Amino acid sequence: MKALELIGKGEEMHGRAYIKSDKEEASSIIKKLKENGFDHFVMLSCVDWIDNNEFELVYHLWSYEHKEHVMVSIILPRDNPSMSSMHELFPQIETYEREIHEMYGVDFEGNNRLTPFMLEGWHDMPPMRKDFDSKKFAEDVFDSIPEIKEEEDEGI
């Protein structure tokens, strides 16, 4: 696989190149991939590995030239997670960073738009963390809403 040749490490996983990186070298790896044909940013995902007390960020890139998908994985601690923003390499990544910041609490250093994205007026823990109690949240919010009693339809 071209991505594995370029970076000199990683493995093939389900027909894709999979490269593990630490956060310090991630931007240089992604920059090298972009300069060598992996110039389509597909998505950025986040996995909460609560039992390991860490998050995994996965950057997905595609090369039309090489017809290859590459994933670059970075592990971050769950306590005060932060990563350098990649918006200078791929401007559209800013939206993904905003969403992951809001849903998981990961800070992206250099992204000046980490403002509320979907959760207006949210003051609780990020809701996609596995330790967020969605049942308690739903009970607190929705059990406090008064029940609507329908009047009987007359003449129908």
Secondary structure, 3 states (H helix, E strand, C coil): CHHHHHHCCCEEECCEEEEEECHHHHHHHHHHHHHCCCCEEEEEEEEEEHHHCEEEEEEEEEECCCCEEEEEEEEEECCCCEEECCCCCCCCHHHHHHHHHHHHCCEEECCCCCCCCCCCCCCCCCCCCCCCCHHHHHHHHHCCCCCCCCCCCCCC
